[in-house]
Every structure is written in C-alpha cells, then in structure tokens.
Amino acid sequence: MTYHLVYLAGKRKGERIPIAEGVTTMGRSPTADVTVRDHKLSRIHCQIEFTSDGCIITDLNSTNGTFVNGTRISEQALQHGDHIGMGLTPLRVLQDPEPEELPNLPPMKFCDMCDGSVPGKEIMQGEATWVGEKLICGDCLAGGVLRRLRGAGKEEGEKRKDKKKAKKEAKPGELKEVGPYRIVEKIGDGELGPVHKAEQTAMHRTVALKILSEKATGDEKWLAAYLREANLAGQLVHPNILLIYDIDEADGVHYIAMEYVDGDSMHAILKKQKSLPIARAKSVLTQIAQAVEHAFEHKIPHRDIKPANILYDKNGTAKLGGFGTSVLLNTKPPKGIAAGERDLSNFIYCPPEFFRDGEDLDFRSDMYSLGACFYHMMTGRPPYEAADLKDLAPKVRAKGPKPPREIASGFPDSLCRIIEKAMAKEPDDRYQVPKELLWDLAEDQSY
C-alpha cells in the first residue's frame, strides 16, 4: 500500500508527491522534505507520518494552519480522497490500491466564491476542493481564482520585503518584533545568535526567543541539519526539558521560541559560586538524568550536555535545553563562525570518543557528559583545564580527571564511584542507559 498527494490547482496541477514511510515534512523552506512554493505556508508547515497503520498529518504550529476537508486540524488520520489545504495550495490524498470500501460521498455544498452548487461527487474526484476553510468549485478553479488570490498576496510580499530590508538595516538593539513575538529585552548571547525575552502576543505568553544570526543561517546545508535536530527536540515534553514552542522564519529572520525560565544557566551559577552544595548538585543531576531518560525513550540523544545547557529556576527545577546544538560540535561550523571563535568550554564536557575519529555519540556519551557536569558542580571546577582544543583532546583521550575527593573535602565515596562510572573512558564501561544512573542516585544515602 502506498500513498500519494496530488496537486489540484496551479502550475503543478496533477503532479503526484509520493509519501515515503516514516515522517515527511512539508513547508516553503528548502529544508523541508517536500518544498511547496506558497508564501502563505510556514517554513516547516506540517508533517505526514506514514506507518503500517496508515497516514497521520500533524500541523507544526504553522501560522495559517493546516486543513483537512475544510476543517483546521492539529493532528488527523488521512484516508483516500481527503483534501488537504495548506495556504493557497490544495492537495488530495490517494491510496494505491484504492480501498475496497470508499468513503461516503460528501453532501451537496456551495462554492464560497460564486455560490454555485458543488455535488459531493466533484469533491470526491478532486474537481472541486477546499482552500483553507473555503470550498472552491471547479469553474472557479478553472477561472483562475487562486491566481487572483496569489496576486493579491504580491502586495503583502512587497510589504514583507520592505520590512525585511528595514530589519537588516536596523541596529542590533533596535529589533522590536519578530513574527508573532514582541521583544521585551535581550537576556543572552550564543554562538548562533542572541536570546531575547519576548511575548507571544496572541497568547500573552512569555517565551525565550533565539534569533539565529546571519552567520548561522548563511549555510543552507548546515541550517537544515540544525533545524532538523531542533524539530526532533520539539517532540519532547517533560518537566525537566526546555519546551520548544515554535521554529520558523519571519521576514528573513530565523527564530526558535522556547519556554522562558526565570532563573539562570548552571554555567552562570558556577561562575558566581564555584560549586554547589552536595544535596543541590545531586538534585540537579537527578533531574537532568530524568530528562535524558525521557529523551532515551524517544531515541533522541542530546550529545551536547554541559552547564550552559542546564537551566535552573528559582524554585529549584533544572531543565535541559540545547537539543540540536550538537550540530555545532559534530559538523564543520557554518560559514562565518570560525573554529577559533567557538568557546573551549563547549568541549570540556565531551567524552573521549568525541575526540576519536569515526565514533558516533550516543546515550552513553550523554552519561559521560552528565558525570562531567556533576564533577564540576561538586568540585567547583571542570574535569579538565586546557589552553585550547589541541591541548584538551589528548588529556580527555589519555587519562581521567583528578579524583573529586582530592579537590573537595568530604566528598562521599559513593558519589565518587558514580562519577567514575559515568566518566569511564570506554562507553561499554559506563552506565548504558539513563535509568541505571537514576537507580544508583536513588540508592545513594550519603547525603
């Protein structure tokens, strides 16, 4: 059994899009699996998941919505003959072979453009279709209704170009709005661009808005890899994982809207107070290990766990962010971000296999990085000190860090053993899954 989407109007009318097994993303961005040239679409607009059980379409928080048979959906199973509306692009679902029992004909309806009658047979055969919530009859489609609607959108496009130009010419501190978000204040800087506190105006929700710099977005291939990882992370919903609300582009500005945490990164906290009390460090490690356990269940390794990606709020809740940033570590940096500009602290928590050619990072690598973060929280200093990457790599590959008990007095032996196992040189000698680390932490009675 196979599925296809068929264009029902426009220059591509009649063209078929095969839906491959697994997840297929659709949107106007070249990074989508299926690129649809329609200015009303979001960059990554929706996805279709095709499994042995059938097809499910999911809207990915698009601005203008995804419609099935004229009804806006968040997620819905698809069947033969369904009409999908995205922006000004109507599509029809075809199943091959056709099911033995076809869906019942829809009742007689009326065209939203000319008020003419539309028999259910015309809808089922794709001669009439929905564009968003509007039903368009075959005569109106043939008469160029969509061309006129697209033409009306040209004026909007010119306005967007002017707005984009103005934003490019604006000074860094002058940006006030990005898409549906109103910027309140800048709260941080990263290698990929600044992070702002912002308000999602439609929902009156405070978010952390990461705006990707032109350096980061100039390399299309690299950007596609980063956005693919970030979109995967958007599937993770857990109290100890930083939620991702929205990944999109507006007027040439790429952004990621995330949960706003009223607190600070563990990197900033450790810079201020060097180390954490044992009970608090153990609590943070447990919470982040729970986050990694949730990611393990969804088969999404982090690969870049470090204090800068651990946020700690005023209520003592730790949250793991930075899913997708491992692309910075594991690929050639995007054009404009030279290797020399990359902070050495990003690599201090990387496992030995990161510095060995041809080895992939997996959840056992995350176990090492968790242990390295715990080491820093407990001792007040990272596991290794080095002048640069050339100096760091052989230290991580060749020998373990100085034992914690030699740095911090009163360090419990049981916690030393946890760190040593997590940071073992060979992946096979570490905790193999996050749950093993959580068991040892729960059984530890030292504090």
C-alpha positions as CSV (number, residue, x, y, z in Angstrom):
1,M,0.0,0.0,0.0
2,T,1.3,3.4,-1.0
3,Y,0.1,7.0,-0.5
4,H,0.4,10.0,-2.8
5,L,-0.6,13.6,-2.6
6,V,-1.9,15.2,-5.8
7,Y,-1.8,18.9,-6.6
8,L,-5.4,20.1,-7.5
9,A,-4.6,23.5,-8.9
10,G,-1.8,25.8,-10.1
11,K,1.2,25.1,-12.4
12,R,1.7,21.7,-10.7
13,K,-1.9,20.5,-11.1
14,G,-2.0,16.7,-11.4
15,E,1.6,16.3,-10.2
16,R,1.9,13.5,-7.6
17,I,4.0,13.5,-4.5
18,P,4.9,10.0,-3.2
19,I,4.7,9.8,0.6
20,A,7.7,7.7,1.9
21,E,7.5,5.5,5.0
22,G,8.4,7.4,8.2
23,V,8.0,11.1,8.7
24,T,7.8,13.6,5.8
25,T,7.8,17.3,6.5
26,M,6.2,19.9,4.2
27,G,6.7,23.7,4.0
28,R,8.1,26.5,1.9
29,S,11.6,26.1,3.3
30,P,14.2,24.2,1.2
31,T,15.0,22.3,4.4
32,A,11.5,20.6,4.4
33,D,11.3,17.1,2.8
34,V,8.7,18.4,0.4
35,T,9.1,22.1,-0.5
36,V,5.9,23.9,-1.6
37,R,6.2,27.3,-3.1
38,D,3.4,29.2,-1.4
39,H,4.0,32.4,0.6
40,K,1.1,31.5,2.9
41,L,3.0,28.4,4.2
42,S,5.3,28.4,7.2
43,R,8.8,27.2,6.6
44,I,8.1,23.8,8.2
45,H,4.3,23.8,8.0
46,C,3.2,20.2,8.7
47,Q,4.3,16.6,8.7
48,I,2.8,13.4,7.4
49,E,3.8,10.2,9.2
50,F,3.3,7.0,7.2
51,T,3.4,3.7,9.0
52,S,1.9,0.3,8.6
53,D,-1.2,1.6,10.3
54,G,-1.8,4.4,7.8
55,C,-1.1,8.1,7.4
56,I,-1.4,10.8,10.1
57,I,-1.0,14.5,9.3
58,T,0.2,16.9,12.0
59,D,0.2,20.7,11.9
60,L,3.6,22.0,13.2
61,N,2.3,25.2,14.8
62,S,2.0,26.9,11.4
63,T,0.8,30.5,11.2
64,N,-2.1,29.9,8.7
65,G,-3.0,26.4,9.7
66,T,-3.4,23.0,8.0
67,F,-6.9,22.0,6.9
68,V,-8.4,18.6,6.1
69,N,-11.7,18.7,4.1
70,G,-12.1,22.4,5.1
71,T,-11.5,21.9,8.9
72,R,-8.4,23.2,10.6
73,I,-6.6,20.4,12.4
74,S,-3.8,19.8,14.8
75,E,-3.5,16.1,14.0
76,Q,-5.7,13.8,12.0
77,A,-5.6,10.4,10.3
78,L,-5.9,10.6,6.5
79,Q,-7.9,8.4,4.2
80,H,-8.3,8.0,0.4
81,G,-9.9,11.1,-1.1
82,D,-9.2,13.5,1.7
83,H,-8.4,17.1,0.7
84,I,-5.5,18.9,2.4
85,G,-5.3,22.7,2.4
86,M,-2.1,24.5,3.2
87,G,-2.0,28.2,2.5
88,L,-3.3,28.5,-1.2
89,T,-2.2,25.0,-2.1
90,P,-4.9,22.3,-2.3
91,L,-3.9,18.7,-2.3
92,R,-5.8,15.4,-2.5
93,V,-4.8,12.1,-0.8
94,L,-4.7,9.0,-3.0
95,Q,-4.2,5.5,-1.7
96,D,-2.9,2.8,-4.1
97,P,-4.5,0.3,-4.3
98,E,-7.8,2.1,-3.6
99,P,-9.6,0.8,-0.5
100,E,-12.4,-1.7,-1.3
101,E,-14.8,0.5,0.7
102,L,-14.7,4.1,-0.4
103,P,-15.8,6.9,1.9
104,N,-19.4,8.0,1.5
105,L,-19.9,10.9,-0.9
106,P,-20.0,14.2,0.9
107,P,-23.4,16.1,0.8
108,M,-24.1,18.8,-1.7
109,K,-22.3,22.0,-0.8
110,F,-22.0,25.5,-2.3
111,C,-18.9,27.3,-3.6
112,D,-17.7,30.1,-1.3
113,M,-16.7,32.2,-4.3
114,C,-19.7,32.0,-6.7
115,D,-22.4,30.4,-4.5
116,G,-22.8,27.7,-7.2
117,S,-23.8,24.2,-6.1
118,V,-21.0,21.6,-5.7
119,P,-22.0,18.0,-5.9
120,G,-20.3,15.6,-3.5
121,K,-19.0,13.6,-6.5
122,E,-17.0,16.6,-7.7
123,I,-15.3,16.9,-4.3
124,M,-14.6,13.2,-4.1
125,Q,-13.0,13.3,-7.6
126,G,-10.9,16.4,-6.9
127,E,-12.7,18.6,-9.4
128,A,-13.7,21.0,-6.5
129,T,-11.6,21.5,-3.4
130,W,-11.1,23.4,-0.2
131,V,-8.6,26.2,0.1
132,G,-8.3,26.7,3.8
133,E,-12.0,26.8,5.0
134,K,-13.3,27.9,1.6
135,L,-14.8,25.4,-0.8
136,I,-13.9,26.3,-4.4
137,C,-15.9,24.8,-7.3
138,G,-14.2,23.5,-10.5
139,D,-15.4,26.5,-12.6
140,C,-13.8,29.0,-10.1
141,L,-10.6,27.0,-10.0
142,A,-10.5,27.0,-13.8
143,G,-11.3,30.7,-13.9
144,G,-8.1,31.5,-12.0
145,V,-9.4,32.2,-8.5
146,L,-6.1,31.0,-6.9
147,R,-4.1,33.2,-9.3
148,R,-6.0,36.2,-8.3
149,L,-5.6,35.3,-4.6
150,R,-1.9,34.9,-5.1
151,G,-1.7,38.2,-7.0
152,A,-3.4,39.9,-4.0
153,G,-0.7,38.4,-1.9
154,K,2.1,40.1,-4.0
155,E,1.3,43.4,-2.3
156,E,1.8,41.7,1.0
157,G,5.0,40.2,-0.3
158,E,6.3,43.6,-1.2
159,K,5.5,44.9,2.2
160,R,7.3,41.9,3.8
161,K,10.4,42.7,1.6
162,D,10.4,46.3,2.8
163,K,10.0,45.1,6.4
164,K,12.9,42.6,5.9
165,K,15.1,45.3,4.4
166,A,14.3,47.6,7.3
167,K,15.2,44.9,9.8
168,K,18.5,44.2,8.0
169,E,19.4,47.9,8.2
170,A,18.3,48.2,11.8
171,K,21.0,48.2,14.5
172,P,21.2,45.1,16.7
173,G,19.4,46.6,19.6
174,E,16.5,48.0,17.6
175,L,14.6,44.8,16.7
176,K,11.2,45.1,18.3
177,E,9.1,42.4,16.7
178,V,9.8,39.0,15.1
179,G,6.8,37.3,13.6
180,P,4.1,36.9,16.3
181,Y,6.6,37.8,19.1
182,R,7.2,41.2,20.7
183,I,10.7,41.5,22.1
184,V,11.0,42.7,25.7
185,E,14.7,42.5,26.4
186,K,17.9,40.7,25.5
187,I,18.8,38.1,28.0
188,G,21.8,36.3,26.5
189,D,24.2,35.7,23.6
190,G,25.1,32.4,22.0
191,E,27.2,31.3,19.1
192,L,24.2,31.1,16.9
193,G,22.7,34.5,17.9
194,P,21.1,36.4,20.7
195,V,18.3,35.2,23.0
196,H,15.6,37.6,24.0
197,K,12.8,37.6,26.5
198,A,9.7,38.1,24.3
199,E,5.9,37.9,24.4
200,Q,3.9,35.8,22.1
201,T,1.2,38.4,21.6
202,A,-1.7,36.2,20.6
203,M,-1.4,34.0,23.7
204,H,0.1,36.6,26.1
205,R,2.8,34.0,26.8
206,T,6.4,34.9,27.8
207,V,9.0,33.0,25.8
208,A,12.7,32.9,25.3
209,L,13.3,33.8,21.6
210,K,16.5,32.7,20.0
211,I,17.2,34.7,16.8
212,L,19.7,32.9,14.5
213,S,22.4,35.3,13.2
214,E,23.1,35.7,9.5
215,K,26.4,33.8,10.2
216,A,24.4,30.8,11.3
217,T,21.7,31.0,8.6
218,G,24.0,31.7,5.6
219,D,24.9,28.0,5.2
220,E,21.7,26.3,4.0
221,K,23.0,22.7,4.4
222,W,24.2,23.4,8.0
223,L,21.0,25.2,8.8
224,A,18.9,22.3,7.6
225,A,20.8,19.9,9.9
226,Y,20.3,22.2,12.8
227,L,16.6,22.8,12.2
228,R,16.1,19.0,11.7
229,E,17.6,18.3,15.2
230,A,15.6,21.2,16.8
231,N,12.4,19.9,15.3
232,L,13.0,16.5,16.7
233,A,13.6,18.1,20.2
234,G,10.2,19.8,19.8
235,Q,8.6,16.3,20.3
236,L,10.0,16.1,23.8
237,V,7.6,17.2,26.6
238,H,8.9,16.7,30.1
239,P,9.2,18.8,33.3
240,N,13.0,18.8,33.1
241,I,13.3,19.5,29.3
242,L,13.1,23.1,28.0
243,L,10.0,23.1,25.8
244,I,10.3,24.3,22.2
245,Y,7.1,26.1,21.1
246,D,7.9,27.3,17.6
247,I,10.6,27.1,14.9
248,D,10.0,29.4,12.0
249,E,11.2,32.4,9.9
250,A,9.6,35.8,9.5
251,D,10.8,38.5,7.1
252,G,14.1,36.8,6.7
253,V,14.7,36.3,10.4
254,H,15.0,32.7,11.6
255,Y,13.9,32.1,15.2
256,I,13.2,29.4,17.8
257,A,10.7,30.2,20.5
258,M,11.2,28.3,23.7
259,E,10.0,28.1,27.3
260,Y,11.1,31.0,29.3
261,V,12.9,30.1,32.6
262,D,13.0,32.6,35.4
263,G,16.5,31.7,36.6
264,D,20.0,31.2,35.2
265,S,22.1,28.7,33.4
266,M,24.3,26.3,35.5
267,H,27.3,27.8,33.7
268,A,26.5,31.3,35.1
269,I,25.7,29.9,38.6
270,L,29.1,28.1,38.7
271,K,30.9,31.2,37.6
272,K,29.4,33.0,40.5
273,Q,29.7,30.5,43.3
274,K,32.2,27.9,42.0
275,S,30.4,24.8,43.4
276,L,27.0,23.7,44.7
277,P,26.1,22.1,48.0
278,I,26.1,18.3,47.6
279,A,22.3,17.9,48.0
280,R,21.6,20.5,45.4
281,A,24.2,19.1,42.9
282,K,22.7,15.7,43.4
283,S,19.2,17.1,42.8
284,V,20.2,18.8,39.6
285,L,22.0,15.6,38.3
286,T,18.9,13.5,39.1
287,Q,16.5,15.9,37.3
288,I,18.7,16.1,34.2
289,A,19.2,12.4,34.2
290,Q,15.3,12.1,34.2
291,A,15.3,14.4,31.2
292,V,17.8,12.2,29.4
293,E,15.7,9.1,30.3
294,H,12.7,10.7,28.6
295,A,14.8,11.6,25.5
296,F,16.1,7.9,25.6
297,E,12.5,6.7,25.4
298,H,12.1,8.7,22.2
299,K,15.5,7.8,20.8
300,I,16.7,11.4,20.7
301,P,20.3,11.6,22.2
302,H,21.4,15.1,23.3
303,R,25.2,14.9,22.5
304,D,26.0,18.3,24.0
305,I,25.2,18.2,27.7
306,K,27.1,21.0,29.5
307,P,26.3,23.5,32.3
308,A,25.4,26.2,29.7
309,N,22.5,23.9,28.5
310,I,21.2,23.3,32.0
311,L,18.8,26.0,33.3
312,Y,17.9,26.3,37.0
313,D,14.9,28.3,38.1
314,K,14.1,30.0,41.4
315,N,12.0,27.0,42.5
316,G,14.9,24.6,42.2
317,T,13.8,23.0,38.9
318,A,16.5,22.1,36.5
319,K,15.7,21.9,32.7
320,L,17.8,20.6,29.9
321,G,17.9,22.7,26.8
322,G,20.2,22.9,23.8
323,F,18.9,19.9,21.8
324,G,20.2,20.4,18.3
325,T,23.3,22.4,19.3
326,S,25.4,19.3,19.0
327,V,25.4,20.1,15.2
328,L,27.8,22.9,16.2
329,L,30.2,20.4,17.7
330,N,29.9,17.5,15.3
331,T,29.9,19.3,12.0
332,K,32.0,21.9,10.3
333,P,30.8,25.2,11.7
334,P,28.6,27.4,9.4
335,K,30.4,29.8,7.2
336,G,31.2,32.9,9.2
337,I,31.6,31.1,12.5
338,A,35.3,30.1,12.6
339,A,36.5,27.3,14.8
340,G,38.6,29.8,16.7
341,E,35.5,31.7,17.7
342,R,34.0,28.6,19.4
343,D,34.3,28.6,23.2
344,L,36.6,25.9,24.6
345,S,34.1,25.4,27.4
346,N,31.7,23.8,24.9
347,F,34.1,20.9,24.5
348,I,35.4,20.3,28.1
349,Y,32.4,18.0,28.9
350,C,32.7,16.0,25.6
351,P,33.5,12.3,26.0
352,P,36.8,10.7,24.7
353,E,35.0,9.3,21.7
354,F,34.2,12.8,20.5
355,F,38.0,13.3,20.0
356,R,38.5,10.0,18.3
357,D,37.8,9.7,14.5
358,G,34.9,7.7,13.3
359,E,33.0,7.1,16.6
360,D,29.4,8.2,16.9
361,L,28.0,9.8,20.1
362,D,25.0,8.1,21.7
363,F,23.3,7.9,25.1
364,R,26.5,6.5,26.7
365,S,28.2,9.8,25.6
366,D,25.4,11.7,27.4
367,M,26.2,9.6,30.5
368,Y,29.8,10.8,30.3
369,S,28.8,14.5,29.9
370,L,26.3,14.2,32.9
371,G,29.2,12.9,35.0
372,A,31.5,15.7,33.9
373,C,28.8,18.3,34.8
374,F,28.3,16.7,38.2
375,Y,32.1,16.7,38.7
376,H,32.1,20.5,38.1
377,M,29.1,21.2,40.3
378,M,30.7,19.2,43.2
379,T,34.3,20.3,42.9
380,G,33.9,23.9,41.6
381,R,36.0,23.3,38.5
382,P,35.6,21.4,35.2
383,P,37.2,18.0,34.9
384,Y,40.0,19.3,32.6
385,E,41.8,22.5,32.1
386,A,43.4,23.3,28.8
387,A,44.6,26.3,26.7
388,D,42.8,25.2,23.5
389,L,41.3,22.2,21.7
390,K,44.7,20.9,20.7
391,D,45.7,20.8,24.4
392,L,42.4,19.4,25.6
393,A,42.0,16.4,23.2
394,P,44.9,14.2,24.4
395,K,44.0,14.9,28.1
396,V,40.5,13.6,27.6
397,R,41.6,10.6,25.5
398,A,44.5,9.5,27.6
399,K,43.7,10.0,31.3
400,G,40.8,10.6,33.7
401,P,40.3,13.8,35.7
402,K,41.8,14.3,39.1
403,P,39.7,12.3,41.6
404,P,37.0,14.6,43.2
405,R,37.9,13.7,46.8
406,E,41.4,15.2,46.1
407,I,39.8,18.5,45.3
408,A,36.7,18.8,47.5
409,S,36.9,17.7,51.2
410,G,34.1,15.5,52.5
411,F,33.3,14.1,49.1
412,P,31.3,10.9,49.6
413,D,32.9,7.7,48.2
414,S,29.5,6.6,46.7
415,L,29.3,9.8,44.7
416,C,32.9,9.4,43.6
417,R,32.0,6.0,42.2
418,I,29.0,7.4,40.3
419,I,31.2,10.0,38.7
420,E,33.9,7.5,37.9
421,K,31.4,5.1,36.2
422,A,29.7,7.8,34.3
423,M,33.0,9.2,33.0
424,A,34.7,5.9,32.2
425,K,37.0,6.2,29.1
426,E,35.2,3.4,27.2
427,P,31.5,3.7,26.5
428,D,30.9,0.0,27.4
429,D,32.2,0.7,30.9
430,R,29.7,3.5,31.6
431,Y,26.1,3.5,32.5
432,Q,24.5,2.0,29.4
433,V,21.1,3.7,29.9
434,P,20.0,6.7,32.0
435,K,17.8,4.5,34.2
436,E,21.0,2.8,35.6
437,L,22.3,6.2,36.7
438,L,19.0,7.1,38.3
439,W,19.0,3.8,40.2
440,D,22.4,4.5,41.7
441,L,21.4,8.1,42.6
442,A,18.2,6.8,44.3
443,E,20.1,4.2,46.3
444,D,22.8,6.6,47.4
445,Q,22.3,7.5,51.1
446,S,25.4,9.6,51.6
447,Y,23.5,12.9,51.7
